Amino acid sequence: MGQALVYWVIALVFIALALRWARRSMGEEKIPLVAVLAAGIFAIQALNIPIPWGGTSGHMSVLRSRQSSSGRRLQGSSS
């Protein structure tokens, strides 16, 4: 529980800094651009990318193989 609390505090600090930067730096003309960028990132990360081994696929955020605690490679979701 203690380690999770430390990470939450760190995350909240960076969220506060990002919000402060956004309030100071972003004008009304940049908001639609940020919204389109966020929608594009969301759409791209949802695409399945074929992985060369085992007939599996992974999302853009998971392009490297995951390993179990025993060192064996785990396969992603089959498609």
Rosetta blueprint (number, residue, H / E / L):
1 M L
2 G H
3 Q H
4 A H
5 L H
6 V H
7 Y H
8 W H
9 V H
10 I H
11 A H
12 L H
13 V H
14 F H
15 I H
16 A H
17 L H
18 A H
19 L H
20 R H
21 W H
22 A H
23 R H
24 R H
25 S H
26 M L
27 G L
28 E L
29 E L
30 K L
31 I H
32 P H
33 L H
34 V H
35 A H
36 V H
37 L H
38 A H
39 A H
40 G H
41 I H
42 F H
43 A H
44 I H
45 Q H
46 A L
47 L L
48 N E
49 I E
50 P E
51 I L
52 P L
53 W L
54 G L
55 G L
56 T E
57 S E
58 G E
59 H E
60 M L
61 S L
62 V L
63 L L
64 R L
65 S L
66 R E
67 Q E
68 S L
69 S L
70 S L
71 G L
72 R L
73 R E
74 L E
75 Q L
76 G L
77 S L
78 S E
79 S L
